[in-house]
């Protein structure tokens, strides 16, 4: 009997977890789009934005690519920590993964849908959220390294985009 430390997950389980990771990020993307769509032609269209703010059409493709990478990172961490018959050895890192997903899911509704409800305070709450998200992504990137170097490296483009998004969030605050 194996102690489980050198056993790869069954292919069916790998597929199921991969699909679950993709479904989780797709749900977050869908939720974000629901919060964004009614507001991009509303308050956001008339708000003063940073000069480096890209056209709205850039955000969907960039986030789609990032979400695919984020799902891949979660799957790689899970796969590396898999133990046959026991708890996942990377469960602590997977909890960090869930934390960053939750923070990611919160930012868009707070920023876009929050403004019509609570005004400028939403932008400040969104800023606090994205700063916490960046911290969690840094922490996840470091914690993931022993489990999957690829998952760790995936956090770099994600973090760079979050830094850019933070500058846009700050731009909205400063210019409005």
C-alpha positions in Angstrom: 0.0 0.0 0.0 1.3 3.4 -0.9 1.8 6.1 1.6 0.2 8.5 -1.0 3.1 10.8 -1.3 4.0 9.8 -4.8 0.6 9.0 -6.4 -0.8 11.1 -9.1 -4.5 11.9 -9.0 -6.7 9.7 -11.2 -7.3 11.3 -14.6 -11.0 11.6 -14.0 -10.4 13.4 -10.7 -7.9 15.7 -12.4 -10.5 16.6 -15.0 -13.3 17.1 -12.4 -11.1 19.4 -10.3 -9.9 21.3 -13.4 -13.6 21.8 -14.5 -14.4 22.9 -10.9 -11.6 25.5 -11.0 -12.7 26.8 -14.4 -16.3 26.9 -13.1 -15.3 28.9 -10.0 -13.4 31.6 -12.1 -16.2 31.6 -14.7 -18.7 32.3 -11.9 -16.6 35.2 -10.7 -16.2 36.5 -14.2 -19.9 36.3 -14.7 -20.7 38.0 -11.4 -18.2 40.8 -12.3 -19.9 41.3 -15.7 -23.3 41.6 -14.1 -22.0 44.3 -11.8 -20.0 46.1 -14.6 -22.4 46.0 -17.6 -25.1 48.3 -16.2 -22.5 50.8 -15.0 -20.1 51.1 -17.9 -22.6 53.2 -19.9 -23.8 54.9 -16.7 -21.6 56.7 -14.1 -18.4 55.1 -15.3 -18.8 56.5 -18.9 -19.0 60.0 -17.5 -16.3 59.7 -14.8 -12.9 61.3 -15.3 -10.4 58.5 -15.8 -6.6 58.2 -15.8 -5.0 59.1 -19.1 -3.7 55.5 -19.4 -7.2 54.0 -18.9 -7.6 51.5 -21.9 -10.8 51.2 -23.9 -13.5 49.0 -22.2 -13.0 46.3 -24.8 -9.5 45.5 -23.4 -10.8 44.4 -20.0 -12.8 41.3 -21.1 -10.0 39.6 -23.1 -7.3 40.4 -20.4 -9.5 39.1 -17.6 -10.5 36.0 -19.6 -6.8 35.1 -20.1 -6.0 35.8 -16.4 -9.0 33.8 -15.2 -7.8 30.8 -17.2 -4.3 31.2 -15.8 -5.7 31.5 -12.2 -7.8 28.3 -12.7 -4.7 26.6 -14.0 -2.6 27.7 -11.0 -5.3 26.4 -8.6 -5.4 23.1 -10.4 -1.6 22.8 -10.4 -1.4 23.5 -6.7 -4.2 20.9 -6.0 -2.5 18.3 -8.2 0.9 18.8 -6.5 -0.6 18.4 -3.1 -2.8 15.4 -3.9 -2.4 12.4 -1.6 -4.3 9.2 -2.3 -6.8 8.7 0.4 -5.7 11.6 2.6 -6.2 15.3 2.8 -4.5 17.5 0.2 -1.0 18.3 1.4 -1.3 21.8 -0.1 -4.6 22.6 1.6 -3.2 25.7 3.3 -2.1 27.1 -0.1 -5.4 26.2 -1.6 -7.1 28.2 1.2 -5.0 31.2 0.1 -6.2 30.5 -3.4 -9.8 30.7 -2.3 -9.1 33.9 -0.3 -7.7 35.6 -3.4 -10.7 34.3 -5.5 -13.1 35.8 -2.9 -11.3 39.2 -2.9 -11.3 39.1 -6.7 -15.0 38.4 -6.7 -15.7 41.3 -4.3 -13.8 44.1 -6.1 -15.9 44.5 -9.3 -19.3 44.7 -7.6 -18.0 47.0 -4.9 -16.3 49.4 -7.5 -19.0 49.4 -10.2 -22.3 48.5 -8.5 -21.3 50.1 -5.2 -21.0 53.6 -6.5 -24.7 54.1 -7.4 -25.5 52.8 -3.9 -23.0 54.5 -1.6 -21.2 57.0 -3.8 -17.5 57.7 -3.6 -17.1 55.5 -0.5 -17.4 52.5 -2.9 -14.2 53.5 -4.7 -12.4 53.6 -1.4 -13.8 50.2 -0.3 -12.8 48.9 -3.8 -9.3 50.3 -3.3 -8.9 48.6 0.1 -10.2 45.3 -1.5 -7.8 45.4 -4.4 -4.8 46.2 -2.1 -5.8 43.2 0.0 -6.2 41.2 -3.2 -2.7 42.1 -4.3 -1.3 41.1 -0.9 -3.1 37.8 -1.1 -1.7 37.2 -4.7 1.8 37.9 -3.5 1.4 35.6 -0.5 -0.1 32.9 -2.8 2.7 33.2 -5.3 5.3 32.7 -2.5 3.3 29.9 -0.8 2.6 28.1 -4.1 6.3 27.9 -5.1 7.1 24.7 -3.3 4.1 23.0 -4.8 4.2 24.4 -8.4 6.7 26.8 -9.8 4.3 27.4 -12.7 1.5 28.3 -10.4 3.8 30.7 -8.6 4.9 32.3 -11.8 1.3 32.7 -13.0 0.8 35.1 -10.1 3.2 37.6 -11.7 1.1 38.6 -14.7 -2.0 38.6 -12.4 -0.2 40.8 -9.9 1.0 43.2 -12.7 -2.6 43.6 -14.0 -3.8 44.2 -10.4 -1.2 46.9 -10.0 -2.5 48.5 -13.2 -6.1 48.1 -12.1 -5.2 49.7 -8.8 -3.8 52.7 -10.6 -7.1 53.0 -12.5 -9.0 52.8 -9.2 -6.8 55.5 -7.7 -7.3 57.6 -10.8 -11.1 57.5 -10.4 -10.7 58.6 -6.8 -8.2 61.4 -7.6 -10.0 62.8 -10.6 -13.6 62.7 -9.4 
